[in-house]
Each structure stands twice: as C-alpha cells, then as structure tokens.
Amino acid sequence: MAARNTRLMRCTPDDLFAVLSDGWLYPVWVVGAARMRDVDEEWPKEGSRIHHSLGVWPVMIHDQTELVEWDPPRRLRLRPEAGILGRGVIRIDVRPHGDGIAVTIAEEPVTGAASILPSLLWKPLLVARNHECLNRLAFLAEGRREEREARELDHRTETPDPEEGTPSPQAQEDVREADI
C-alpha cells in the first residue's frame, strides 16, 4: 500500500549515509520540512529524534522524526510525526547498481487524515513529493562524492556507527502496522 519511488545515484552508500547521518540536513532534502529546530545529540542512534517544522510561515506545525532503524549501507527507517496530521513510516533502501546505487523510498501514513483516506488520494501526492526528495538527496550525496574524489571533503568522512539504541514502543508499533 506504500508509495514507492526509486532513483539511481552516482555515489556510494557511504556518501548517501553520510548525508542521512547529518540530521541538520533533513529540511534540505525532505519536501515539506521548512526548518530545523533541534537534532538529538545521539543522532543517528536508533530512538533519537530530529525536531523540525513543516508548513509556510506563519502557519507552521512543529513536528519530529524518530530514527527507527539505522543499518548502513542498506537501510534507514524513520517515523515522522506531525501533530494532528498524524504519523507515518518511511523506509529508505539502498542497493548497488552499476557504478552507483539504487535508492528506494517507501512511505505510508499510519495515523491521521491520510491514513483514513483511500490510497488513491494520498499515494500520488506522496509519490510526487518523494520523487523530489530523492532528487534533492541525490544532489547532496553526489556532491559529497565529488568533494571526496577531489579530496576536498573535510567533514563526516565516515558514516557514523552509533552504539545500539532503542526506538520508542509507539514507533515500533507504527512500523509493524505500516509493514514497510
């Protein structure tokens, strides 16, 4: 039932996960996230959160996204929560493809308005949004690869491997319910 998109990227999984490991970059690649308010110090540890806002000023909703699964170089699973708009589950899968990677994003609402509407209504919107999210993510990861190859990279030279964490029980339940 989830909305799915796949994009080929000319970079390594490490380049992609280095971008994903920087919580402050979230609104740069996620369509709808307008600004960052805070990133838990433990990010990208499972159970840690990033705190952002969505909308257009002056109408902003403060929301947060919990990291449910951090498994570089293969997978990332997030659980965004947007107050009365509800919660969802996002899974990003990465696999080698030629001299780059294929990145698939799957997203499904689990509570809120979209979860009670037929997928015929919400799925095309998420597919369009996530198409642009993958484009933005590719610009960041491929740019990081270019910096690395030019030996100009001086930050996040390795993908973080935080000690094991535990997502909240609600996030775990949402992931089971979404089944993505």
Salt bridges, closest charged atoms under 4 A:
ASP15 OD1 - ARG144 NH1 2.95
ASP15 OD2 - ARG148 NH2 2.77
ASP22 OD2 - ARG156 NE 3.98
ASP40 OD1 - HIS51 NE2 3.09
ASP63 OD1 - HIS52 ND1 2.77
GLU66 OE1 - ARG49 NH2 3.03
GLU66 OE1 - ARG79 NH2 3.13
GLU69 OE2 - ARG75 NH1 3.89
GLU69 OE1 - ARG77 NH2 2.88
ASP71 OD1 - ARG74 NH2 2.91
GLU81 OE1 - ARG79 NH2 3.72
ASP93 OD1 - ARG75 NE 2.64
ASP93 OD2 - ARG91 NE 2.60
GLU107 OE1 - ARG129 NH2 2.53
GLU132 OE2 - ARG136 NE 3.08
GLU142 OE2 - ARG7 NH1 3.95
GLU142 OE1 - ARG10 NH2 3.63
GLU146 OE2 - ARG145 NH2 3.56
GLU149 OE1 - ARG145 NE 3.91
ASP154 OD1 - HIS155 ND1 3.02
GLU163 OE2 - LYS45 NZ 3.65
GLU173 OE1 - ARG176 NH2 3.03
ASP174 OD2 - ARG79 NH1 3.17
ASP174 OD2 - ARG87 NE 2.36
